[in-house]
Amino acid sequence: MIYDARTAAQLTQSQLAEKVGTTQSVISQLEDADYEGHSLSMLRRVAAALDQRIEIRFVPQEQQLA
């Protein structure tokens, strides 16, 4: 989602990193689908730099059939 938002904003990883106040390598990690180190504070910074907001929701799990 970060990649899609960044490319829609026509920014390079380096340009987004500058707006967020981090490095290009951090943006690269955040865009990696296998990366599990996302922090809410960093996601908020990225969203703000892309003029977006974060929405977090809890949704019911599907019931497992026995």
Biopython code that builds the backbone (N, CA, C, O; Angstrom):
import numpy as np
from Bio.PDB.StructureBuilder import StructureBuilder

atoms = [
    (1, "MET", "N", (0.817, -1.190, 0.000)),
    (1, "MET", "CA", (0.000, 0.000, 0.000)),
    (1, "MET", "C", (0.865, 1.261, 0.000)),
    (1, "MET", "O", (0.520, 2.265, -0.623)),
    (2, "ILE", "N", (1.994, 1.192, 0.708)),
    (2, "ILE", "CA", (2.889, 2.355, 0.729)),
    (2, "ILE", "C", (3.450, 2.595, -0.662)),
    (2, "ILE", "O", (3.509, 3.734, -1.126)),
    (3, "TYR", "N", (3.864, 1.519, -1.331)),
    (3, "TYR", "CA", (4.387, 1.644, -2.693)),
    (3, "TYR", "C", (3.352, 2.290, -3.603)),
    (3, "TYR", "O", (3.662, 3.224, -4.343)),
    (4, "ASP", "N", (2.115, 1.787, -3.544)),
    (4, "ASP", "CA", (1.057, 2.324, -4.407)),
    (4, "ASP", "C", (0.806, 3.801, -4.128)),
    (4, "ASP", "O", (0.666, 4.595, -5.058)),
    (5, "ALA", "N", (0.751, 4.168, -2.859)),
    (5, "ALA", "CA", (0.519, 5.571, -2.504)),
    (5, "ALA", "C", (1.693, 6.451, -2.935)),
    (5, "ALA", "O", (1.501, 7.564, -3.425)),
    (6, "ARG", "N", (2.904, 5.940, -2.747)),
    (6, "ARG", "CA", (4.101, 6.714, -3.129)),
    (6, "ARG", "C", (4.155, 6.934, -4.631)),
    (6, "ARG", "O", (4.410, 8.046, -5.093)),
    (7, "THR", "N", (3.915, 5.867, -5.397)),
    (7, "THR", "CA", (3.996, 6.006, -6.854)),
    (7, "THR", "C", (2.845, 6.860, -7.387)),
    (7, "THR", "O", (3.016, 7.591, -8.363)),
    (8, "ALA", "N", (1.672, 6.771, -6.750)),
    (8, "ALA", "CA", (0.554, 7.630, -7.162)),
    (8, "ALA", "C", (0.888, 9.096, -6.916)),
    (8, "ALA", "O", (0.439, 9.973, -7.655)),
    (9, "ALA", "N", (1.677, 9.358, -5.877)),
    (9, "ALA", "CA", (2.113, 10.729, -5.576)),
    (9, "ALA", "C", (3.315, 11.137, -6.426)),
    (9, "ALA", "O", (3.814, 12.256, -6.305)),
    (10, "GLN", "N", (3.772, 10.240, -7.273)),
    (10, "GLN", "CA", (4.906, 10.466, -8.177)),
    (10, "GLN", "C", (6.175, 10.849, -7.413)),
    (10, "GLN", "O", (6.899, 11.770, -7.791)),
    (11, "LEU", "N", (6.419, 10.109, -6.324)),
    (11, "LEU", "CA", (7.626, 10.327, -5.527)),
    (11, "LEU", "C", (8.537, 9.110, -5.622)),
    (11, "LEU", "O", (8.070, 7.975, -5.715)),
    (12, "THR", "N", (9.827, 9.358, -5.598)),
    (12, "THR", "CA", (10.782, 8.266, -5.477)),
    (12, "THR", "C", (10.884, 7.884, -3.995)),
    (12, "THR", "O", (10.416, 8.612, -3.120)),
    (13, "GLN", "N", (11.493, 6.752, -3.740)),
    (13, "GLN", "CA", (11.716, 6.362, -2.347)),
    (13, "GLN", "C", (12.538, 7.426, -1.629)),
    (13, "GLN", "O", (12.258, 7.746, -0.474)),
    (14, "SER", "N", (13.527, 7.964, -2.282)),
    (14, "SER", "CA", (14.376, 8.990, -1.671)),
    (14, "SER", "C", (13.595, 10.256, -1.361)),
    (14, "SER", "O", (13.787, 10.864, -0.307)),
    (15, "GLN", "N", (12.718, 10.657, -2.269)),
    (15, "GLN", "CA", (11.919, 11.861, -2.040)),
    (15, "GLN", "C", (10.960, 11.669, -0.864)),
    (15, "GLN", "O", (10.797, 12.567, -0.038)),
    (16, "LEU", "N", (10.326, 10.491, -0.793)),
    (16, "LEU", "CA", (9.431, 10.215, 0.330)),
    (16, "LEU", "C", (10.224, 10.165, 1.634)),
    (16, "LEU", "O", (9.779, 10.688, 2.656)),
    (17, "ALA", "N", (11.380, 9.547, 1.599)),
    (17, "ALA", "CA", (12.227, 9.471, 2.791)),
    (17, "ALA", "C", (12.558, 10.861, 3.311)),
    (17, "ALA", "O", (12.525, 11.096, 4.519)),
    (18, "GLU", "N", (12.876, 11.778, 2.412)),
    (18, "GLU", "CA", (13.193, 13.152, 2.820)),
    (18, "GLU", "C", (11.988, 13.814, 3.482)),
    (18, "GLU", "O", (12.134, 14.497, 4.496)),
    (19, "LYS", "N", (10.800, 13.614, 2.914)),
    (19, "LYS", "CA", (9.584, 14.199, 3.490)),
    (19, "LYS", "C", (9.280, 13.610, 4.868)),
    (19, "LYS", "O", (8.776, 14.309, 5.748)),
    (20, "VAL", "N", (9.586, 12.328, 5.053)),
    (20, "VAL", "CA", (9.293, 11.624, 6.304)),
    (20, "VAL", "C", (10.370, 11.895, 7.350)),
    (20, "VAL", "O", (10.115, 11.817, 8.552)),
    (21, "GLY", "N", (11.578, 12.213, 6.881)),
    (21, "GLY", "CA", (12.690, 12.415, 7.800)),
    (21, "GLY", "C", (13.402, 11.114, 8.126)),
    (21, "GLY", "O", (13.810, 10.881, 9.264)),
    (22, "THR", "N", (13.544, 10.270, 7.113)),
    (22, "THR", "CA", (14.220, 8.985, 7.281)),
    (22, "THR", "C", (15.088, 8.731, 6.056)),
    (22, "THR", "O", (15.362, 9.650, 5.284)),
    (23, "THR", "N", (15.514, 7.507, 5.881)),
    (23, "THR", "CA", (16.381, 7.169, 4.755)),
    (23, "THR", "C", (15.620, 6.376, 3.702)),
    (23, "THR", "O", (14.559, 5.812, 3.970)),
    (24, "GLN", "N", (16.175, 6.346, 2.517)),
    (24, "GLN", "CA", (15.578, 5.581, 1.418)),
    (24, "GLN", "C", (15.492, 4.109, 1.775)),
    (24, "GLN", "O", (14.527, 3.442, 1.402)),
    (25, "SER", "N", (16.479, 3.589, 2.489)),
    (25, "SER", "CA", (16.470, 2.156, 2.827)),
    (25, "SER", "C", (15.314, 1.815, 3.764)),
    (25, "SER", "O", (14.771, 0.712, 3.694)),
    (26, "VAL", "N", (14.933, 2.739, 4.634)),
    (26, "VAL", "CA", (13.785, 2.507, 5.523)),
    (26, "VAL", "C", (12.503, 2.445, 4.694)),
    (26, "VAL", "O", (11.654, 1.585, 4.933)),
    (27, "ILE", "N", (12.357, 3.337, 3.734)),
    (27, "ILE", "CA", (11.170, 3.315, 2.861)),
    (27, "ILE", "C", (11.147, 2.010, 2.076)),
    (27, "ILE", "O", (10.087, 1.406, 1.909)),
    (28, "SER", "N", (12.285, 1.580, 1.602)),
    (28, "SER", "CA", (12.363, 0.312, 0.884)),
    (28, "SER", "C", (11.888, -0.848, 1.763)),
    (28, "SER", "O", (11.138, -1.710, 1.304)),
    (29, "GLN", "N", (12.321, -0.867, 3.015)),
    (29, "GLN", "CA", (11.875, -1.908, 3.948)),
    (29, "GLN", "C", (10.368, -1.846, 4.155)),
    (29, "GLN", "O", (9.693, -2.875, 4.135)),
    (30, "LEU", "N", (9.841, -0.644, 4.354)),
    (30, "LEU", "CA", (8.411, -0.484, 4.586)),
    (30, "LEU", "C", (7.586, -0.978, 3.402)),
    (30, "LEU", "O", (6.469, -1.463, 3.579)),
    (31, "GLU", "N", (8.134, -0.853, 2.205)),
    (31, "GLU", "CA", (7.425, -1.287, 1.000)),
    (31, "GLU", "C", (7.546, -2.786, 0.759)),
    (31, "GLU", "O", (6.816, -3.337, -0.065)),
    (32, "ASP", "N", (8.451, -3.452, 1.462)),
    (32, "ASP", "CA", (8.654, -4.892, 1.299)),
    (32, "ASP", "C", (7.494, -5.650, 1.938)),
    (32, "ASP", "O", (7.236, -5.495, 3.132)),
    (33, "ALA", "N", (6.799, -6.462, 1.159)),
    (33, "ALA", "CA", (5.625, -7.193, 1.654)),
    (33, "ALA", "C", (5.969, -8.138, 2.801)),
    (33, "ALA", "O", (5.100, -8.458, 3.612)),
    (34, "ASP", "N", (7.213, -8.586, 2.884)),
    (34, "ASP", "CA", (7.615, -9.520, 3.935)),
    (34, "ASP", "C", (8.101, -8.825, 5.206)),
    (34, "ASP", "O", (8.355, -9.488, 6.212)),
    (35, "TYR", "N", (8.232, -7.518, 5.175)),
    (35, "TYR", "CA", (8.730, -6.771, 6.331)),
    (35, "TYR", "C", (7.652, -6.709, 7.403)),
    (35, "TYR", "O", (6.499, -6.390, 7.116)),
    (36, "GLU", "N", (8.031, -7.014, 8.640)),
    (36, "GLU", "CA", (7.061, -7.049, 9.731)),
    (36, "GLU", "C", (7.367, -6.026, 10.820)),
    (36, "GLU", "O", (6.818, -6.123, 11.918)),
    (37, "GLY", "N", (8.223, -5.056, 10.546)),
    (37, "GLY", "CA", (8.626, -4.100, 11.564)),
    (37, "GLY", "C", (7.927, -2.755, 11.499)),
    (37, "GLY", "O", (8.448, -1.762, 12.006)),
    (38, "HIS", "N", (6.758, -2.707, 10.883)),
    (38, "HIS", "CA", (6.033, -1.437, 10.778)),
    (38, "HIS", "C", (5.616, -0.940, 12.155)),
    (38, "HIS", "O", (5.037, -1.687, 12.943)),
    (39, "SER", "N", (5.907, 0.302, 12.437)),
    (39, "SER", "CA", (5.421, 0.915, 13.676)),
    (39, "SER", "C", (4.323, 1.907, 13.302)),
    (39, "SER", "O", (4.350, 2.508, 12.228)),
    (40, "LEU", "N", (3.379, 2.062, 14.189)),
    (40, "LEU", "CA", (2.274, 2.979, 13.916)),
    (40, "LEU", "C", (2.777, 4.407, 13.754)),
    (40, "LEU", "O", (2.268, 5.151, 12.916)),
    (41, "SER", "N", (3.764, 4.792, 14.543)),
    (41, "SER", "CA", (4.279, 6.163, 14.426)),
    (41, "SER", "C", (4.925, 6.399, 13.064)),
    (41, "SER", "O", (4.749, 7.467, 12.477)),
    (42, "MET", "N", (5.664, 5.425, 12.557)),
    (42, "MET", "CA", (6.284, 5.584, 11.232)),
    (42, "MET", "C", (5.216, 5.585, 10.146)),
    (42, "MET", "O", (5.302, 6.363, 9.195)),
    (43, "LEU", "N", (4.219, 4.729, 10.275)),
    (43, "LEU", "CA", (3.149, 4.707, 9.277)),
    (43, "LEU", "C", (2.390, 6.030, 9.266)),
    (43, "LEU", "O", (1.978, 6.500, 8.206)),
    (44, "ARG", "N", (2.205, 6.626, 10.431)),
    (44, "ARG", "CA", (1.552, 7.949, 10.498)),
    (44, "ARG", "C", (2.395, 8.996, 9.779)),
    (44, "ARG", "O", (1.858, 9.835, 9.056)),
    (45, "ARG", "N", (3.701, 8.955, 9.971)),
    (45, "ARG", "CA", (4.592, 9.918, 9.305)),
    (45, "ARG", "C", (4.532, 9.745, 7.795)),
    (45, "ARG", "O", (4.476, 10.727, 7.054)),
    (46, "VAL", "N", (4.544, 8.497, 7.340)),
    (46, "VAL", "CA", (4.473, 8.222, 5.901)),
    (46, "VAL", "C", (3.132, 8.708, 5.354)),
    (46, "VAL", "O", (3.085, 9.362, 4.313)),
    (47, "ALA", "N", (2.054, 8.392, 6.048)),
    (47, "ALA", "CA", (0.731, 8.816, 5.598)),
    (47, "ALA", "C", (0.650, 10.338, 5.504)),
    (47, "ALA", "O", (0.139, 10.874, 4.522)),
    (48, "ALA", "N", (1.150, 11.028, 6.516)),
    (48, "ALA", "CA", (1.123, 12.493, 6.497)),
    (48, "ALA", "C", (1.919, 13.043, 5.326)),
    (48, "ALA", "O", (1.493, 14.001, 4.680)),
    (49, "ALA", "N", (3.066, 12.448, 5.047)),
    (49, "ALA", "CA", (3.897, 12.907, 3.933)),
    (49, "ALA", "C", (3.201, 12.689, 2.595)),
    (49, "ALA", "O", (3.466, 13.397, 1.623)),
    (50, "LEU", "N", (2.307, 11.703, 2.553)),
    (50, "LEU", "CA", (1.576, 11.405, 1.316)),
    (50, "LEU", "C", (0.172, 12.025, 1.321)),
    (50, "LEU", "O", (-0.655, 11.721, 0.461)),
    (51, "ASP", "N", (-0.079, 12.895, 2.298)),
    (51, "ASP", "CA", (-1.373, 13.568, 2.431)),
    (51, "ASP", "C", (-2.516, 12.557, 2.525)),
    (51, "ASP", "O", (-3.553, 12.689, 1.874)),
    (52, "GLN", "N", (-2.283, 11.543, 3.362)),
    (52, "GLN", "CA", (-3.290, 10.516, 3.590)),
    (52, "GLN", "C", (-3.428, 10.296, 5.088)),
    (52, "GLN", "O", (-2.705, 10.895, 5.884)),
    (53, "ARG", "N", (-4.357, 9.437, 5.463)),
    (53, "ARG", "CA", (-4.534, 9.096, 6.863)),
    (53, "ARG", "C", (-4.536, 7.587, 6.999)),
    (53, "ARG", "O", (-4.748, 6.862, 6.027)),
    (54, "ILE", "N", (-4.302, 7.129, 8.200)),
    (54, "ILE", "CA", (-4.308, 5.695, 8.481)),
    (54, "ILE", "C", (-5.640, 5.351, 9.111)),
    (54, "ILE", "O", (-6.167, 6.096, 9.936)),
    (55, "GLU", "N", (-6.172, 4.220, 8.713)),
    (55, "GLU", "CA", (-7.417, 3.727, 9.296)),
    (55, "GLU", "C", (-7.171, 2.300, 9.773)),
    (55, "GLU", "O", (-6.793, 1.426, 8.992)),
    (56, "ILE", "N", (-7.391, 2.081, 11.057)),
    (56, "ILE", "CA", (-7.208, 0.750, 11.637)),
    (56, "ILE", "C", (-8.554, 0.291, 12.166)),
    (56, "ILE", "O", (-9.249, 1.030, 12.864)),
    (57, "ARG", "N", (-8.914, -0.938, 11.823)),
    (57, "ARG", "CA", (-10.201, -1.457, 12.268)),
    (57, "ARG", "C", (-10.033, -2.872, 12.804)),
    (57, "ARG", "O", (-9.173, -3.627, 12.350)),
    (58, "PHE", "N", (-10.851, -3.209, 13.757)),
    (58, "PHE", "CA", (-10.971, -4.577, 14.210)),
    (58, "PHE", "C", (-12.218, -5.154, 13.539)),
    (58, "PHE", "O", (-13.289, -4.549, 13.568)),
    (59, "VAL", "N", (-12.065, -6.305, 12.949)),
    (59, "VAL", "CA", (-13.201, -6.961, 12.296)),
    (59, "VAL", "C", (-13.315, -8.388, 12.833)),
    (59, "VAL", "O", (-12.300, -9.000, 13.164)),
    (60, "PRO", "N", (-14.525, -8.922, 12.922)),
    (60, "PRO", "CA", (-14.684, -10.272, 13.454)),
    (60, "PRO", "C", (-13.975, -11.302, 12.574)),
    (60, "PRO", "O", (-13.939, -11.190, 11.348)),
    (61, "GLN", "N", (-13.430, -12.279, 13.226)),
    (61, "GLN", "CA", (-12.847, -13.398, 12.491)),
    (61, "GLN", "C", (-13.966, -14.305, 12.026)),
    (61, "GLN", "O", (-15.016, -14.391, 12.662)),
    (62, "GLU", "N", (-13.736, -14.978, 10.917)),
    (62, "GLU", "CA", (-14.719, -15.937, 10.454)),
    (62, "GLU", "C", (-14.719, -17.113, 11.417)),
    (62, "GLU", "O", (-13.667, -17.527, 11.904)),
    (63, "GLN", "N", (-15.879, -17.639, 11.683)),
    (63, "GLN", "CA", (-15.959, -18.796, 12.565)),
    (63, "GLN", "C", (-15.383, -20.005, 11.846)),
    (63, "GLN", "O", (-15.655, -20.241, 10.669)),
    (64, "GLN", "N", (-14.585, -20.760, 12.579)),
    (64, "GLN", "CA", (-14.011, -21.976, 12.006)),
    (64, "GLN", "C", (-15.013, -23.112, 12.146)),
    (64, "GLN", "O", (-15.631, -23.289, 13.196)),
    (65, "LEU", "N", (-15.162, -23.865, 11.089)),
    (65, "LEU", "CA", (-16.070, -25.015, 11.124)),
    (65, "LEU", "C", (-15.361, -26.189, 11.779)),
    (65, "LEU", "O", (-14.194, -26.457, 11.494)),
    (66, "ALA", "N", (-16.066, -26.882, 12.653)),
    (66, "ALA", "CA", (-15.476, -28.037, 13.364)),
    (66, "ALA", "C", (-15.471, -29.269, 12.508)),
    (66, "ALA", "O", (-15.013, -30.324, 12.947)),
]
sb = StructureBuilder()
sb.init_structure("model")
sb.init_model(0)
sb.init_chain("A")
sb.init_seg("    ")
for serial, (resi, resn, name, xyz) in enumerate(atoms, 1):
    if name == "N":
        sb.init_residue(resn, " ", resi, " ")
    sb.init_atom(name, np.array(xyz, "f"), 0.0, 1.0, " ", f" {name:<3s}", serial, name[0])
structure = sb.get_structure()
